[in-house]
Amino acid sequence: MHLIRSVLFAIVLTLITVPYALFATLIFWLPPMTRHRLITTWVPIMMWVIRHVLGIRYRIIGADNIPAGPAVVLSKHQSAWETIALQQIFPPLCYVLKRELLRVPFFGWALGMIPGIAIDRAAGKDAMAQVVEQGRERLKEGLWVVVFPEGTRVAPGAVRRYKPGGAILAKRAGVPVVPVAHNAGEFWRRNAFIKRPGEIVVSIGPVIEVKGVKADDINQRAEAWIENEMRRLFPHHYAGAGDTAGRGAAEDVSSPE
């Protein structure tokens, strides 16, 4: 049954995404924010498909923590699901993404028509400058910015080093950070064709203010909250693994990156 659902989803995804991508290339002449509004009408359609074809639904904890103005969202990254769903959960947003994704047929073409932050990860320190420069512009335009601080998708129960780029952007732009924990990887694993039905829990943490706080401290506070929340909500993924991932950041939030 899971295979049938996944095959059907792949077919529907293709049938919907290809026309949207072609449509996106045809409206290149419109203002960026108008393109964003039109192209992202793809999101609620796909979320309906994900719920009714794959049987994946979601529940939000802490929705009242979402601030009124633009912010930087630092989120756990486990699957492709959150790259779609966060666009429905939060106000209009954009992502920090690899520039090479823009070359992916259809999907990448549409991404290129939406205001975003496309960086060359091989550029080293210049990549950080790209995040800050482009990110500040997006925030001024009224878009939120989503950063996956671990840099790539990680399996449930795994932790990678939290990179400081999102925290540095928030500090330089003077906007708060919103930490997000979730378990999407339980049902939609990295590079897995077969998805499993179930309920994803998305937990939105208290806003982390940046005024008077160093970027390293902001990053470590976000890491501490996310990793502790992951262990609180999904302890079965951490059984026998100890709790050092979140604890290290919580013990010393002033240590350098």
N, C-alpha and C positions, 0 to 999 in steps of 0.2 A: 504493500500500500504506500509506504514512504517513497518507493521508487516511482510509482505511478504519479503521485503528487508532484515529485521533483521534476519528472519529465514534462508534465503538463505546465508546471511553472516556467520551465526554460522556454517552452514554446510561446507561452503568453508573453513572457518578458521580451522575447525577440520581436513578436508581432506589435507590441506597444512601443518599444524603445526605438526601433528603426525609423518609423514615421516621425516620432518626436525629434530624433536627431536631424533628420532631413528638414523638418520644420524649423529647427534651431538655426540651421545654416542659412535659411531663407530670410530670417528676420534680423540679420547682422546689422542692418541699418538703423534699428531702433535703439533708443537710449538703454544703457546697461541695466538699469533697475527694471525697466519695462520688459526686457528680455528675461531677466531673472524671474519676474512674476509669471510670465507666460510659460517658460520652459519648466518651471518647478510645479506646474499643475500635473506633471507626471507623477509626483510623489504620492498624493492621496490615492491615485489610481493604483499604484503599485502596492501601497499599504493595504488596500482592499484585497488585492490579489494574494498578497502574502497571508492575510488572515483567512481568506475563504478557500484558497487553493492549497497552501501549505499547512494551514491550521495553526499558524504562529500568531498569537495575540500578545499584547503587552499591557503592563500595569505600571503606573507612575507613583512613586513615593516622593514627597517633598516638592510637589509642583508649586507650592506657595513660596518656595525659595527663589523662584525665577524673578530677577529684578526687572524694573520697568524699562531701563535703558540698555544700550548695547553692552555686551560683556564678552569675555573670552571664556569659552567652555573647554575645560580639560577633561577628556573622557577616556575611560577604558576602551580599548579597541580589540574586539575578538572576532568580528565578522563583517560582512558587507551590510548586514541588517541595519546597524546603527548609522551607517552613512546615508541611508534612506530615512530611517525613523526620526533621527534628530531634527531633520528638516520639518517634520510635522509637530514635534514636541516643543521646539523653541521658535521664537520669532525668525524672520528672514535671516538666513545665515549663509556663510561660505566656509570652505575648508582650506586648510593648508595641505597641498597635495604635490605629488611628484610631477614635474613637468612632462615626463614621458607618458603619463596617463592621457595627455591631450592628443596623443597620436593613435590611441586605440580607436579602431573604426566605430562609427556611430556614437557609442557612449562618450568617447573622448571628444568627438566633435561638438557634442552638445555641451560638455563641460567647458569647452573653450569659449562658448557664447555666454556663459554665466560669470559675473564678477567673482573672482576667487583669488587665491594666493598660490600660484604655481612656481615652485622653486626647483633649482638644480641642486640636488643633494650632494653632488660631487664637488660643489663649489666651496665646501668647508665653511669658514667664517663668513664668506660672502652670502651663503645661504641664509644665515641668521639675519644679515642685513636686509635680504629680500623679504623675509618674514615680517620684520619690523616695518619696513617702508611700505610694502603693499598692505599689510595688516592695518596700519593706521589709516590708510586711505579707505579701506573697506569699512572700518568702524565709523569714520566720519560720514560715510554714505548711509549709515544707519543699519548696516549689516552686523550681525554677530559673527564671531570667528571661532570655529571649532578646531582644536588642536588635539591630536592623539600623542601625548607626551612620550609614550613608549616607542613611537616611531614606526611601528608595524603591528600587525595583528598578533595577539598572543593567545595561547590556548587557555581555557578555564583552569585556574589554579596556578598559572605561571605569572611571573613578574619580570619585566625588563627595566633597565635604568630609565628613570624619568628625565628626559631632556628638558632644559630650561627655556626653550624658545617661546612657548606660550606664555610663561610667566614674565619673560622679558618684554614681550609685546604688550601685555596688560599693564606692566609698570610704565613703559614708555608712553602708552596711549592714555594712561590714567583711568582705566576702566577696571571693574572688578572681575574676579575669576569665579566661575561656577564649576565645581567638581561634579563628575557624573560616574556612577558605578552601575554595572549591569551584567547580566549573564547570557547575552545573546549567543555566545559560543557554545552553549549547551545544545542548542537546537540548529544552529547554522554555523558549522565549523569552517575554519579557514580552508579554502580551496576544495571543500567537499561538495560534490554534486548533490548528494542526497541530504535533504533537510528533514528534521523531525518536528512534529507538531508539539506545542506546549506554550506555556506562558513565560514571557521574558519580563523580568522585573527591572525597571529603570529607577534608580535612586538619585535624586538631585540634591546635592549637599548645600549647606549654608554658604552664602556669598563670602568670598575671601577678599577683603578690601586691600588695596595696594598702597594707599597713602601712608608714608612713613615706614614701609616694609621693604626690605631688600628682595630683589627678584628671586634669589636662591631660597629665601625663606618662604616666599609665596609658593614656589614650586614644591618645596618639601612639605608644606602644610596641605597642599592639594594631594600629594602622594599619600600622606599619612591618612587623610580622610578617606580617599578612594580605597586604599588597600585594607584599612580597618573595616570599612563598610562591606567590601567584598567578603571578608571573613565572617562578618556578622550575618549577612544575608545568605551566603552560600558556603557554609562551613564544610560541606561534604567535599568540596574541591581542595580543601587544605588539610584534610585529616592526615596527621602524621608528618606534615611539612613544617610544623612550627609556625611561629607568627613573627618572624624577624623582618619580613619585607616592609610591613607598615610601621613596626615598632621603631626601626632605626631612624626614620624621618621624624617620628613623634618625639623621640628622646632629645634630639638636637636639631631644632629648626633653624639655627643660625650658622650651621657649618656650611662651607662653600661647596659648590657643585663639584 
